[in-house]
């Protein structure tokens, strides 16, 4: 913004006549939008020697205010002051209502939501009729979607408020009356920005459409980053996350069902932040930034900066990518590595950068340490190099082969682990899946893609992949043709593998998530493009993106609040997924009672494949040492089959846990113990409301696969009495002690 600038006369005359400040170049760039290209010529800018600069604090504030106006916000010094006054009034109303609800013995959730609703009505009336009315004209005319936008911002603010309230009360142990102050302040920031840019936006027609999308992308990305951070350590781990935490407790260079990257990241996070939900998930949170960075750069290289900002919005808002930044699954590092690989592939194939191959090798290697599916980029690369004339030259150069060697070197620990374990992991992910019972799962694959991208997201993806312009470009030698070819091949080749597999095999909902990264830049360009004669479908799609993003953000916020708080006065409607911490606490109490009765440390055995055992290990308060899995009972239990052997725990008491009673009523269980009590049902409560139930059964004298004792004679001889004493014990049943 310093020095001289040259611009066409009509561009200069098109700027806002009310523009203020020195930065006229800024006005030209902003009003030019995506149609204006900027070329910079370096100058030497020396420090001032004589006189005094006109730039002071007033000019800096004017510049920042002008930035917000050019971004489409109804922002002014007077508007900010009026909003602050409305905010103070709303805060007073909020606090009074919160204390009233609390005084009436309402729950924290009811008081929090009820007081927010009361304050929201007050704020809306004052904002629409006074605070933002002069700048936006909202007091004179309301659009049809005005109230819907206001409700959306309210729900987004409520979600942030709930996260701050949960963190302040649970994480920092603040009293609710103090924590609510921080929650109100956080919600006020969301409300102000949402009101200025979304509910009561500026009616300045000079703001280009792509600038609106850039601002929306920045706002959505910031909101998502803050929302995830607030709830990262509040919601209970999913069973899969707890299972991978158990990976980290048995740190290795390979595992049966996945490569080790997820375990390494969890080990690193918990080493810094402890064995907490936050420590488990922080690796996924950080990994999302890598996904966002590489996706932004890829879209910028392909379609320009405006499309890059929209691509950032999609990575923040689409369900799959939101989840990969929150949940610590193998998909989190896989998606980051996949995004990096696509960026370096584009640089290698289209920009013909030799150095890009080194980055590609590293990303593929890290991706293979995360999940084997990134190997599908290999066949896609071969297809592109065979079809694209300029890319075929790489067959004769050493860089692609050195990149493959780098990836193989990084991946070599997993190869070594498989070599030492009869290729168990490779077989698990290949031959065992192929040998599974046949099932037509293509509809499930389609439904999964809808869930990962939203219905409108999948529609736009298919539109840009199958559009008439795309088909023409695929065979063109031009830059646009190579771009379309790159997007199509790196999306459709991996997708075709899953489609073929789904014709006769079961597929999982998350499998296709990373492959859509290749088409996100084209989707972004379609969303932000200003077409001279758009089709009816184009116009409908562009109109639907705003409500789609708004609805997804609201669902994320409300869903996370539900996991932590439940529903006001209703609690939880699902069984167990929200109450694993309470389940672990109850299991710990039962375990302590068994230990007092028997004098031995009991085994904790989940009677499903891995989920219950994993949650027992994380939440029972004693660690993973005694949560052994049902593998010691002769039933498949994934990695628990390798971590624990039946012989090593022979003779110990055990507690069998299940979410369904029938899992504890297997007649074969009687042969595993000298004595086995009847199943007992236990109800769980969270925040004072029922949250689920589980069943448990106590066994004494684990036999570790040995034959059970011989039947005891009916005559009570002295030997029989001794055997009876050993087998049944003289203590009262544990169930009577617990009851």
N, C-alpha and C positions, 0 to 999 in steps of 0.2 A: 504493500500500500504506500510505499515511499517512492520518491522520485517522480519522473514524468510518466504520463501514459497517453496513448493514442487510441482513439475509438471512432467508429463511424458517427457522423453527426446525428443520424436518426436515433441511434442508441443513447446518445447524450440527452437528446430532447425528450426521450421516453421516460426519464427517471421522474420520481415523485417530486412535484414542485414544492412540497413541504419538507423535503429532506433537510436535515440539520447536521452541522459538524463539518469537518474538513475532508472526510473520506468520500469524495465524490466517486472515486474509483470503485469503492465498495458498492455504491448504489448502482453503478453500471453493471458490475458483475452479478449482483443479486437479481436485478430485473432482466438480465439476459438469460438467466436460468441455464438449462442444459444446452441451449442453442448457441451459447457464446463460448468460444475457445479462448483461452488465455495463454499467451506466450510471454515469458519473462526474460529480460535481458539484465544480467547482473550489473550492479553499479557499486562504487565505493562510497559508503555513507560515513563521513567523518564526524567526530564530535564537534558540537558548536564551540566556537572560540569567542565570538562577539555577540552581544545582545542576550535576550532571554527568550526561551521557547514559549510559544503560545499554548502548548499542551500542558494542561494541569489536571487536577482531579475532576473538575467540572466537565472537561472535554472527554475524559475517560468514561465517566458515567454516561454522558450523552452518546458516546460510541456504543457502549453496551446496550443502552436503551434502544438505540437505532437498530442494532443487531436483532433484538427481540421483535421490533416492529417489522423489519424486513422478513423475519421468519413467520409472520402472519399472526403474531400475538397481539391481543388488545392490551398493550402495556404502556403505562405512562406513570409519571410520578404521582399525579393526582389519583389515578386508579389504584396504584399500590397503597397509597395512604387510606383510600376508602376501603380497600379490601382488608387492610390491617385493622381498621375500626370494626368492620363487620366480623373479622376473626376474633377480636377481643370479646365482642358481644356473644358470638357463638361459643367461645370457650367458657364464658360465665354460665351460659345456658346449659352447656354440656356438663360442666362440673356439678351444677345444682341438680340436674337430672340424674347424674351418676350417683351422687350421695343419696338422693331420694330413693332410687332403686335399691341401693345397697342397704339403706335403712329399713326397707321393707323386706329384708332377708332374701333378696333376689340373688341368683348366682352371679359370679364375676362376668360370665358371658352375657347374661341377660342385661345386667347393668351397663356393660360396655356397648352392646348393640342398641339397647333402648335409648340411652342418652345420646348416642350418635344420631339416631333417627330424629330425635327431637331437635337437636342442634342443626341438623341438615335442613329441615324445613325453614328455620329462622335464617340460616345463611343464604339459602336460595332466594328467598323473597327479597332480602336486602341487596344481594349481589345483582340480581336481574333488574331490579328497579332503581338501583343507586350506584353501586360500585363500578359495574362494567357498562352501564347503560350509555354514558356519553361516548365511550370509545367504540363500542360495537353496534350500537343501535338496538341492543337486545330489549331495551325497555319499550321500544316502539313496535318491533316486529319480531315474531318468533317463527323460526322455520319448523317444518313438520317434525323433524327429528330432534327438536330442541330438548324436550323433556327426556328423551331416550339418552341423549348425550349427557345430560345432567345426572341421570340415574347411573350411567356407566362410571362417571368420575366418582360419584359417591361410593359405589361398590369397590372401586380401585383404592380409594382412600381408606375405606373400612378394612380392606385386606392388609394394607400396610400398618394401619393402626393396631390390628390384631397381632401382627408379628412383633411390633415393638412392645405391646402389652405382655405378650407371652415371654419374650426375652427378658423384660424388666422384672417380671414376677418370678419366673422359673430360673433364669440364668443368674440374675443379680439379687434375687430374694427381696425386692422392694415391695413395700405395702401397696395394695391396689390403688389406694388414694393418691400415692405419689407416682406410681407407674403410669397412671392415666394421663398425667400432665405431659410426659414424654410422648405418649401415644397420640394425644391431641395435637401436639406440635408437628409430629411427622405427618399426620393426616392433613393438617393445614397446608403444608408445602405441596402435597399432591393435589389438594383441592384448588389452590391458587393457580398452579401451572396448568392443570386440566381445564379450569375455567377460562384462563387467558387464551389458551391455544385451541381448545376443543369445544367448550360449551358456549363461550362468548367470544369467538375469534374476531380478529380484525376483518372489516369488510373491504379492505384495500384491494381493488382488482388488479393492481400492478404486481402483486406477489405471484411469481410463476408457480405452476402446478408442481414442478419437480422440487421446488424449495419446500413446499408444504410436506412432501414425502420425506425429504431429508430431515426436517424437524421432527416429523412423526417417528422416523426411525431412531433418532437420538433419544427421544422421549421414551419410546417403548423399550429400547435396549437398557436404558438407565433404570426404568421401573422394574424390569425383569431381574436385573442384576441385584437390586436392593431387595426385592421380594424373596428371591432365593436365599440371599445371605441371611435374612431375618429368620427364615424357617429351616435353614440348613441343619441346625442342631435341636430343633423343637419337635419335629415329627418323628415317631418311632421308625426304626429301620424296617425296611421290607425284609421278608425272609431271605430273599436272594442276597441282599446286602449283608445280612448277618452271616450267611454262608460264606461269602467272600472275606468277611472279617475273620472267620475261622481259617480260611486260606492263610491269612497273614499271621495267625498264631502258629501255623505249621509252615513257616516260610520255606519256599523251595523254588527251583527253576522250572517247574512244570507241574501240572495237575491233570487229573483225568479228563474233566469236561471243559477246561479252558486253559489258555496260556497264562503266564504268571503276572502280567502287567497289573491287573486289578489288585492282586495281593501286594505287590510292591508299593503301589500308590497308597493303599490303605495302611500298610506298615509305616510308610513315611508320614502320613497324616496323623496317625495315632501316636507315633513317637513324639510329635510336636504338641498335639492337642489332647492327648490321652485317649483312652478307649471310650469315646463319646460318639454320638451321632455326627457331631460337627467334624471330629477327627476322621471318621470313616468317609465322609462325603466331600471333604475339602478338595480332594484330588479331582473329582468330577467338576466341581465349581471352577477351579483354575483351568481345567482342560477345555471348558466351553470358550474361554477367551481365545485359545489357540484356534478353535473351530471358527469363531467369529472373525478373527484376524485374517486367516487364509481365505475364507469365503469372501470377505470384503475385497481383498486384493485380486482374487480371481475374477469377480464380477467387474471390478474396475478395469482390469486388463481387457476383458471381453466387450463390455458395453459402456464404460464410462463411470464417472463418479456418482451420478444420480442413481444409476442402477445398483451401484455398490452399496449405497446407503439403504436402499430398499431390500437388498439381499441381507444386510445386517438385521433389518427388521424381521425378515422371515426366519433367520436363524434364531432370533430371540423369541418369536411368537409361535411358530409352528410346534405342535405337541412333541414330536420326537426330539427336536433340538432343545426345547425347554427341559425335557426330562433328562437329557444327557448332561445338562449342567447342574442337575439337582441330585440325581440318584447315582450311587457308586456301583455301576455295572461295567462289564467289559465293553459295552457300547460307548461309554464315555471316552476312554482313550482311543478306541478304534475310530470314532467319528473325527476326533482331532487329527489323528494320523491320516485319515482318508482325505480330509480337507487340505492338509498340507501336501499330500501326494498329488492331488488334482492341480493345486497351484503350480507345483514344480513341473508337472507334466505339461501344462499349458505353456510354461516358459520354455520348456525343452522343445515341444512340438511346433508351436506357433512362433515363438520368438527365437527359436534355434539357439538357445543358451546352453553352452556346454557345462557350465557350473551347475545348472539346474538339476542335472543327473545326480550330483552328490546329495543334494537335498532330497531328491526322490528316493534314493537308496535308503537314506536314514528313515524317512517317513514310512516306507514299506516295511522296513525291519521292525520299527516300533509298532506298526500296526499288526504285524504278524505276532508280536509278543502280546498283543491285546486280544485279537480274535482272527481266526484263519480266513475269514471271508474277504479280507482286503486282498487276498491273492487273486480275486477276480479282476483286479485292475491289470494283471499281467496279460490275460487273453485280450482284454480291451485294447491294451497298448499294441499288441501284435496286429490286431485288426486295423487299428488306425494307421500304423506304419505301412501295412500292405496296401491300404486303399489310398492314402494320401501320398502324392508323388514326391513332394518335398521331404516328407518324413521318412521315406524309404532310404534316404541317404544315411540315416543313423544305423542301418544294418551293417554298414561298412566302417563304422567308427567304433572305438573302444568304450566310449562313455556308457552306453546302455549295459554292456556286459560288466563293467566295473560297478555300476549301480546295483545290478543283481548280486554281485559278490558282496557288496556292503550290506545289503539286506540279509543275505544268507549268513553273514558273519554275526550280525546283531541277533538273528533268530537262532543261532547255533545252540544256545543253552537248552532250548525246547527240544531240538533234535536229539541232543545228548540224553535228556531226561527220557524221551520216548525210547531211545535205544536201550536204556537201563530198565525200562518197564514194558518190554514186549510191544512197543508201539501202541500203547493203550490209548493215548489221547488222540492220535491220528485215526485209529480205528473207531473210537467213540464218535468222532465228527464225520466219518466217511462211511465205512462199511456197515457200522451198526445202524446208522440212520437209513441207509439204502435198504438194509435187510428188514426194516420195520414193516409192520402190516400195511398193505396198500390202502390208500385213502385219497379220494379226489378232494384236494384242498385249495383249488384255484379260487373259489369264492372267498375263502378265508384270507387268502393273500390279498385280494382286492379290498376286502373290508379292513384288513390291517393297514393297507396303504391309505385308505380314507381316514382311519384313526390317526395315522402318523402325520398326515399333511392337511387334514380337514377336507371336507368335500370340495370346497372351492379351490383349495390348493392343488388337489389331485387333478381337477378339471383343467386348471391353467397349465399344469405340467404336461398333461396329455395334449393340450392345445398347441403348445409351443413345440412339442416333439413331433406332432403329426400335421401341423399346419401346411397349407399349400406352399407358402414361401419357404418353409424349411426344406420341403422335398426338392424344390428347385435349387436351393443353395447347396444341398448335399453333393451334387455332382459338379458344382462350379469350382473353378480353380482360384477364385478370388479370395480375399481375406475373409469376407463374410461367409463364403462357402466353407472354408476351413474351420471357422468358428462354429458354424452349425454342425459340421461333421464331428468336431470335438465333443460338443454337448451330446449329440445323439449317440455316439459310440460309447462314451463313458457312462451313459445312463442305461442304454438298451442292452448292451452286452451283459453286464451283471444282472440286470432285471430278467433277461431271457433265461438265465440259469435257474433263478428261483421260480419262474413261471413253469419251466419244464419239470422241475422237481415237484412242484405243487400238484401236478396232474395226477401223481400217484403216491404222494407222501405228505405227511403232516408238515405244516410250516408254522413258524412262530411270528407273532405280530411285529416284532422289532427287526426282523432280518433285513428288510429292504431299506431301513431308515437311512444309512449312510449313502447309498447309491444315488439318492435324490439330490445330493449336494451338487452334482454336475449340472443339473437342470435349473437350480435355483437362480443363477445369473440371468438366464433367459426368461424365467418367470418374472424376475424383478424388472427387466427391460420392458416386458409386456405390460406390467402394471403402471410404470411411470411414463411410458411412451405417449406422446401427443400425436395421434394419427389424424391425417387430414380428413379421411372418410372412414371412421371406425365402423365396424359391423355392429349389429345389435348385440351379438354375443360379447364383443369387446366391451361395449358400454356397460352391459350387465355385470360382467366380471369385475370391471374397475369399480363399479358402485358397491359391489358386495365385499370388497376387501376390507373396507373400513369397519363394517359391523362384524366381519369374521375375526379380525384382530381384536376388536373390543370384547367380543364374546369369549374368545379364548383367554384373554387376560383376566376377565372377571371370573371365569371358571377356575383358573389356576389359583387366584387369590382366595376364593371361597372354599375351594377344595382343601387348600393347605390349612385354612382356619378351621375347617371341619375336623381335620385329622388331630388338631391340637385341642380344640374346645368342644367339638360336637355341635349339636343344634340347640338353640336357646330353649330351655325347659324340656327338651326331648332327649338330649343325649345323643347316643349313637344307634344307628339302625343296622349296622353290619356286625358280624360276629368275628371278633379278634383282630382284624388288621390295624385297628387304632389303639389296641390295649396290650401290646406286647410287653411293655414295661411292667404293667400290673400283673401280667401272666408270669413274668420272671420273678416278681416279688413273691407271688403266691407259691411258685415252685420252690423258691428258696426257703420259705416257711415250712413247707411240707418236707423238704430235704432235712431241715434242722430237726424236725420232730422224729423222722426216721433215724437220724443219727443218735438222738437221745435214747431212743428205744433199743436200738441194736448195738450201739457202740461203734459202728462202722460207718465210713463215709459212703453214702449211697451213690450209685450210678444214676444218671438222668438220661432216659432213653426216649427220644421222639419216635412215634410209631408211623410217621410218614417217611418219605425218601430222605429229606434233609431239612425241611422248613422248621418244624417244631424244635428239633435238636439244635439248630443254629440259633434260634431265638433264646432257647434255654441257656446256651453257652454265653450269649452276650448279656442277657438280662438277669441271670440268677444271682449275681452278686459275687460269685466265686471264680469266675473265669471259665475257660474252655476245657479244663483238665478232666472233669467228670461228666461232661455231656458227650456221650460216646456214640450215639446213633444206633439204629436198629440192626446194623451190620453184624453185631456180635450175636444177634438172635438168628442169623442165617438169612436175613432179608436184605435186598439191595439197598445201599445207602451212600452211593457215590464215593466221595473221598473219605467218608467215615470208615468205609471198609478197609482203607489203607492206614488210616491214622490209629485205629484201635483194633486189637486182637482179643478174641474171646478168652484165650488162655491167660492173658495178663490181668484180667479182672475177675477171675474165677473166685467164687465164694462170697462175693460182696453182695449186700442188699441192693435193690434197684427199684426205681420208680418209673413206670411206663406212662407217658403222656400222649394224649391224642385229642384231636378236635372232634372226632366221631367215635361214639361208643363201640361201634362194630370193630374198630381197629384194635380194641383191647379184648375182644371176645373170641379171638382165634384159639381153638382148642389146643393147638400145638404149644401155646405159651406155657401151659401147665407143666410140660416136660422140661422146661428151661430152668425151673426153680424147685427147691425143696418145698416151698410153700408160696402160694400166690393168693392175695386177698381179692375180693370182689371189686369191680370198677366203682369209682366214686365220681359224682358230678360236682363241679365247682363253678359258681357264677362269678364273673368279674365285674367290677365297677370302676369307672373312670370319671373323675370330677363329680362323684356322687350319683352317677347314672349308670344303669346296666350297660355293659359294653361287650358282652359275649360270655362264652362258657367253654370249659374244657373238661376232659375226663382223665383220671389217673388211676393207677393200680400199683400196689406195692408188692414186690416179690422179695423173698428171702433166700439166701444161699444160691446165687447164680451158678449153674452147673457147667456153663461154657461148652455145651454140646455133648456132655457126658450122658450116659444112660441114667435115668432117674433111679432113686433107691428102690430096692425090691419091695413088693407089697408087704405091709405089716400084718402079721397074723392077728386073728380076732382075739386070741387068748392073751391077756396082759401079762406075759412073762416079764422077768426082770430085764432081759435084753431088749424086749420090745418096748418097754417103758423108756429105756435109755434112748433107743432110736427115735421114739416119738418125741422125746424131749429135744433131741438135736434137730429134728426135721421141722417141728411146729413151734418150738420155743414155748416157754411158760409165760411170756409176756402177754398182756392183753392185745387184741388186734389194734393196729395203728389207726384204723378208721375210728375206733371208739375214742382214742386219745385226741385225735384232731377235732372230732365233733365236740 
